[in-house]
Amino acid sequence: MVEDAVNIGNKMIQNKIYERDKKTISNHYLNFMGIKSKGIFVILAQPGRKWLFSEKYSAIFPLEIELDNNKVLKVNVDKEFKIEDS
């Protein structure tokens, strides 16, 4: 989860991490960023969104994901998103 899915999605696209179906990034829907043919993706969404088939709502938590293109996606404790080289 990120505060601004459109802004973060565009940063990911600038770093060659594309929306899997080449759709426009949205703050209102789930955005699947990654490689569709390999079934590998990161879900990009706004906080407060209710998960499908669940009563739980999305929230932002710290995380770090290292990608095979030598990029690292990070969300820190202050909910800031960064893309770094590994």
N, CA, C and O atoms as a DFTB+ gen file, in Angstrom:
344 C
 N C O
     1  1       0.825      -1.166       0.000
     2  2       0.000       0.000       0.000
     3  2       0.876       1.239       0.000
     4  3       1.935       1.271       0.628
     5  1       0.429       2.238      -0.699
     6  2       1.144       3.506      -0.767
     7  2       0.127       4.647      -0.717
     8  3      -1.045       4.459      -1.041
     9  1       0.584       5.810      -0.315
    10  2      -0.305       6.971      -0.215
    11  2      -0.848       7.425      -1.569
    12  3      -1.995       7.865      -1.653
    13  1      -0.049       7.326      -2.624
    14  2      -0.443       7.823      -3.947
    15  2      -0.041       6.802      -5.006
    16  3       1.074       6.846      -5.526
    17  1      -0.949       5.886      -5.322
    18  2      -0.639       4.795      -6.257
    19  2      -0.243       5.310      -7.637
    20  3       0.635       4.729      -8.275
    21  1      -0.865       6.381      -8.112
    22  2      -0.542       6.900      -9.450
    23  2       0.896       7.416      -9.481
    24  3       1.652       7.076     -10.391
    25  1       1.278       8.220      -8.513
    26  2       2.635       8.760      -8.462
    27  2       3.668       7.648      -8.327
    28  3       4.666       7.635      -9.047
    29  1       3.431       6.717      -7.408
    30  2       4.369       5.610      -7.192
    31  2       4.408       4.704      -8.412
    32  3       5.481       4.251      -8.811
    33  1       3.251       4.432      -9.011
    34  2       3.200       3.611     -10.223
    35  2       4.018       4.224     -11.340
    36  3       4.728       3.515     -12.053
    37  1       3.924       5.539     -11.499
    38  2       4.709       6.215     -12.536
    39  2       6.206       6.145     -12.237
    40  3       7.014       6.026     -13.158
    41  1       6.585       6.217     -10.955
    42  2       8.004       6.054     -10.591
    43  2       8.477       4.640     -10.919
    44  3       9.601       4.442     -11.381
    45  1       7.610       3.665     -10.677
    46  2       7.970       2.290     -10.998
    47  2       8.136       2.118     -12.508
    48  3       9.077       1.463     -12.955
    49  1       7.235       2.699     -13.290
    50  2       7.332       2.616     -14.750
    51  2       8.634       3.257     -15.236
    52  3       9.279       2.728     -16.141
    53  1       9.025       4.385     -14.651
    54  2      10.297       5.037     -15.006
    55  2      11.485       4.124     -14.719
    56  3      12.544       4.268     -15.329
    57  1      11.309       3.187     -13.789
    58  2      12.360       2.234     -13.438
    59  2      12.135       0.875     -14.097
    60  3      12.664      -0.138     -13.639
    61  1      11.351       0.859     -15.168
    62  2      11.099      -0.337     -15.984
    63  2      10.356      -1.440     -15.229
    64  3      10.583      -2.628     -15.458
    65  1       9.474      -1.030     -14.334
    66  2       8.569      -1.949     -13.641
    67  2       7.175      -1.550     -14.107
    68  3       6.603      -0.582     -13.606
    69  1       6.628      -2.292     -15.063
    70  2       5.421      -1.879     -15.774
    71  2       4.157      -2.521     -15.216
    72  3       4.210      -3.573     -14.578
    73  1       3.023      -1.875     -15.464
    74  2       1.724      -2.446     -15.145
    75  2       1.549      -3.656     -16.046
    76  3       1.737      -3.545     -17.257
    77  1       1.197      -4.801     -15.493
    78  2       1.235      -6.082     -16.217
    79  2       0.343      -6.135     -17.446
    80  3       0.653      -6.854     -18.397
    81  1      -0.769      -5.383     -17.449
    82  2      -1.667      -5.386     -18.610
    83  2      -1.574      -4.088     -19.405
    84  3      -2.412      -3.821     -20.267
    85  1      -0.556      -3.285     -19.113
    86  2      -0.329      -1.997     -19.770
    87  2      -1.515      -1.042     -19.598
    88  3      -1.812      -0.235     -20.479
    89  1      -2.185      -1.153     -18.448
    90  2      -3.301      -0.265     -18.124
    91  2      -2.770       0.983     -17.426
    92  3      -1.651       1.000     -16.913
    93  1      -3.597       2.024     -17.420
    94  2      -3.269       3.253     -16.717
    95  2      -3.314       2.991     -15.214
    96  3      -4.207       2.293     -14.732
    97  1      -2.368       3.542     -14.479
    98  2      -2.323       3.387     -13.023
    99  2      -3.477       4.185     -12.414
   100  3      -3.752       5.307     -12.840
   101  1      -4.150       3.605     -11.417
   102  2      -5.324       4.219     -10.811
   103  2      -5.211       4.248      -9.295
   104  3      -4.648       3.338      -8.687
   105  1      -5.752       5.307      -8.686
   106  2      -5.860       5.377      -7.234
   107  2      -7.102       4.650      -6.728
   108  3      -7.283       4.513      -5.518
   109  1      -7.957       4.184      -7.631
   110  2      -9.238       3.592      -7.241
   111  2      -9.282       2.073      -7.384
   112  3     -10.205       1.437      -6.875
   113  1      -8.316       1.489      -8.057
   114  2      -8.314       0.052      -8.320
   115  2      -6.971      -0.553      -7.927
   116  3      -6.012       0.164      -7.639
   117  1      -6.917      -1.879      -7.920
   118  2      -5.647      -2.569      -7.726
   119  2      -4.819      -2.432      -8.994
   120  3      -5.341      -2.573     -10.100
   121  1      -3.546      -2.161      -8.839
   122  2      -2.620      -2.059      -9.965
   123  2      -1.616      -3.196      -9.827
   124  3      -0.926      -3.295      -8.812
   125  1      -1.531      -4.041     -10.828
   126  2      -0.628      -5.184     -10.808
   127  2       0.625      -4.815     -11.587
   128  3       0.605      -4.748     -12.816
   129  1       1.714      -4.577     -10.866
   130  2       2.965      -4.149     -11.473
   131  2       3.887      -5.359     -11.585
   132  3       4.267      -5.944     -10.571
   133  1       4.250      -5.739     -12.814
   134  2       5.152      -6.872     -12.972
   135  2       4.988      -7.577     -14.297
   136  3       4.488      -7.002     -15.263
   137  1       5.413      -8.829     -14.337
   138  2       5.463      -9.599     -15.580
   139  2       4.340     -10.629     -15.586
   140  3       4.397     -11.630     -14.873
   141  1       3.322     -10.373     -16.396
   142  2       2.144     -11.237     -16.437
   143  2       2.491     -12.660     -16.854
   144  3       1.999     -13.616     -16.255
   145  1       3.332     -12.812     -17.872
   146  2       3.650     -14.150     -18.395
   147  2       4.347     -15.026     -17.354
   148  3       4.262     -16.252     -17.419
   149  1       5.031     -14.408     -16.402
   150  2       5.722     -15.165     -15.357
   151  2       4.897     -15.267     -14.083
   152  3       5.273     -15.980     -13.152
   153  1       3.758     -14.550     -14.037
   154  2       2.929     -14.567     -12.847
   155  2       3.576     -13.878     -11.659
   156  3       3.275     -14.187     -10.506
   157  1       4.468     -12.939     -11.953
   158  2       5.191     -12.220     -10.907
   159  2       4.711     -10.777     -10.912
   160  3       4.779     -10.100     -11.937
   161  1       4.226     -10.304      -9.766
   162  2       3.764      -8.926      -9.715
   163  2       3.696      -8.418      -8.280
   164  3       3.668      -9.195      -7.326
   165  1       3.671      -7.096      -8.153
   166  2       3.470      -6.397      -6.895
   167  2       2.135      -5.676      -7.038
   168  3       1.893      -5.000      -8.037
   169  1       1.273      -5.820      -6.039
   170  2      -0.010      -5.111      -6.067
   171  2       0.195      -3.731      -5.468
   172  3       0.681      -3.586      -4.347
   173  1      -0.182      -2.729      -6.234
   174  2      -0.044      -1.338      -5.820
   175  2      -1.453      -0.795      -5.604
   176  3      -2.267      -0.817      -6.528
   177  1      -1.757      -0.305      -4.391
   178  2      -3.098       0.193      -4.087
   179  2      -3.037       1.259      -3.003
   180  3      -2.034       1.409      -2.305
   181  1      -4.130       1.990      -2.882
   182  2      -4.279       3.013      -1.862
   183  2      -4.635       2.373      -0.517
   184  3      -5.254       1.309      -0.496
   185  1      -4.258       2.994       0.603
   186  2      -4.679       2.480       1.906
   187  2      -6.180       2.665       2.095
   188  3      -6.788       3.561       1.510
   189  1      -6.767       1.799       2.922
   190  2      -8.188       1.892       3.222
   191  2      -9.075       1.136       2.266
   192  3     -10.296       1.138       2.418
   193  1      -8.479       0.486       1.278
   194  2      -9.245      -0.287       0.305
   195  2      -9.603      -1.638       0.906
   196  3      -8.747      -2.302       1.491
   197  1     -10.854      -2.049       0.768
   198  2     -11.284      -3.347       1.285
   199  2     -10.803      -4.438       0.341
   200  3     -11.016      -4.362      -0.869
   201  1     -10.146      -5.463       0.905
   202  2      -9.646      -6.573       0.107
   203  2     -10.797      -7.421      -0.405
   204  3     -11.797      -7.606       0.290
   205  1     -10.659      -7.934      -1.611
   206  2     -11.675      -8.802      -2.195
   207  2     -11.887     -10.027      -1.317
   208  3     -10.928     -10.592      -0.792
   209  1     -13.121     -10.431      -1.160
   210  2     -13.491     -11.632      -0.393
   211  2     -13.013     -11.570       1.057
   212  3     -12.703     -12.604       1.649
   213  1     -12.950     -10.375       1.631
   214  2     -12.452     -10.224       2.989
   215  2     -13.149      -9.049       3.665
   216  3     -13.724      -8.189       2.997
   217  1     -13.092      -9.019       4.976
   218  2     -13.583      -7.873       5.742
   219  2     -12.428      -6.958       6.163
   220  3     -12.636      -5.986       6.890
   221  1     -11.221      -7.268       5.707
   222  2     -10.035      -6.502       6.088
   223  2      -9.785      -5.356       5.109
   224  3     -10.080      -5.449       3.917
   225  1      -9.231      -4.272       5.656
   226  2      -8.901      -3.100       4.852
   227  2      -7.387      -2.955       4.737
   228  3      -6.644      -3.305       5.654
   229  1      -6.952      -2.441       3.610
   230  2      -5.517      -2.296       3.363
   231  2      -4.937      -1.181       4.237
   232  3      -5.630      -0.234       4.609
   233  1      -3.658      -1.322       4.549
   234  2      -2.920      -0.331       5.329
   235  2      -1.474      -0.337       4.865
   236  3      -1.017      -1.298       4.245
   237  1      -0.763       0.724       5.162
   238  2       0.641       0.838       4.771
   239  2       1.523       0.326       5.895
   240  3       1.370       0.732       7.047
   241  1       2.449      -0.569       5.559
   242  2       3.417      -1.111       6.502
   243  2       4.804      -1.049       5.866
   244  3       4.920      -1.084       4.641
   245  1       5.858      -0.957       6.679
   246  2       7.214      -0.987       6.124
   247  2       7.461      -2.308       5.397
   248  3       7.030      -3.371       5.842
   249  1       8.159      -2.214       4.277
   250  2       8.539      -3.422       3.552
   251  2       9.712      -3.127       2.643
   252  3      10.022      -1.974       2.344
   253  1      10.359      -4.202       2.210
   254  2      11.479      -4.104       1.274
   255  2      11.395      -5.305       0.350
   256  3      11.334      -6.450       0.799
   257  1      11.393      -5.026      -0.966
   258  2      11.328      -6.088      -1.972
   259  2      12.490      -5.905      -2.932
   260  3      12.601      -4.867      -3.584
   261  1      13.360      -6.909      -3.022
   262  2      14.471      -6.858      -3.972
   263  2      14.036      -7.556      -5.258
   264  3      13.598      -8.706      -5.236
   265  1      14.163      -6.846      -6.376
   266  2      13.752      -7.371      -7.685
   267  2      14.950      -7.917      -8.436
   268  3      16.094      -7.595      -8.114
   269  1      14.685      -8.747      -9.442
   270  2      15.781      -9.350     -10.201
   271  2      16.442      -8.376     -11.177
   272  3      17.418      -8.739     -11.834
   273  1      15.928      -7.146     -11.286
   274  2      16.567      -6.143     -12.142
   275  2      17.473      -5.220     -11.326
   276  3      17.790      -4.110     -11.754
   277  1      17.888      -5.695     -10.141
   278  2      18.779      -4.964      -9.238
   279  2      18.162      -3.692      -8.669
   280  3      18.878      -2.752      -8.325
   281  1      16.839      -3.662      -8.569
   282  2      16.126      -2.566      -7.923
   283  2      15.537      -3.081      -6.621
   284  3      15.187      -4.255      -6.502
   285  1      15.431      -2.184      -5.644
   286  2      14.818      -2.514      -4.359
   287  2      13.680      -1.525      -4.129
   288  3      13.883      -0.312      -4.160
   289  1      12.477      -2.060      -3.895
   290  2      11.320      -1.237      -3.556
   291  2      11.247      -1.183      -2.041
   292  3      11.282      -2.219      -1.377
   293  1      11.146       0.029      -1.486
   294  2      11.117       0.172      -0.029
   295  2       9.981       1.106       0.393
   296  3       9.712       2.124      -0.245
   297  1       9.327       0.721       1.490
   298  2       8.395       1.601       2.194
   299  2       8.920       1.644       3.626
   300  3       9.029       0.608       4.283
   301  1       9.247       2.852       4.112
   302  2       9.822       2.949       5.453
   303  2       8.736       3.174       6.510
   304  3       7.551       3.225       6.181
   305  1       9.138       3.306       7.767
   306  2       8.177       3.459       8.870
   307  2       7.376       4.755       8.769
   308  3       6.309       4.876       9.370
   309  1       7.891       5.723       8.009
   310  2       7.178       6.985       7.793
   311  2       6.275       6.928       6.560
   312  3       5.744       7.950       6.126
   313  1       6.104       5.727       5.998
   314  2       5.240       5.459       4.842
   315  2       5.775       6.075       3.548
   316  3       5.020       6.287       2.599
   317  1       7.081       6.363       3.512
   318  2       7.708       6.912       2.319
   319  2       8.161       5.774       1.410
   320  3       8.727       4.787       1.881
   321  1       7.915       5.910       0.119
   322  2       8.287       4.919      -0.874
   323  2       9.563       5.360      -1.571
   324  3       9.724       6.534      -1.905
   325  1      10.476       4.409      -1.789
   326  2      11.713       4.675      -2.516
   327  2      12.046       3.499      -3.406
   328  3      11.710       2.356      -3.097
   329  1      12.707       3.782      -4.510
   330  2      13.282       2.748      -5.368
   331  2      14.780       2.998      -5.369
   332  3      15.246       4.089      -5.697
   333  1      15.528       1.960      -4.993
   334  2      16.985       2.076      -4.919
   335  2      17.630       0.973      -5.732
   336  3      17.003      -0.047      -6.019
   337  1      18.878       1.178      -6.100
   338  2      19.667       0.129      -6.722
   339  2      20.188      -0.791      -5.629
   340  3      20.562      -0.331      -4.550
   341  1      20.212      -2.096      -5.907
   342  2      20.722      -3.039      -4.892
   343  2      22.223      -3.187      -4.985
   344  3      22.819      -3.937      -4.212
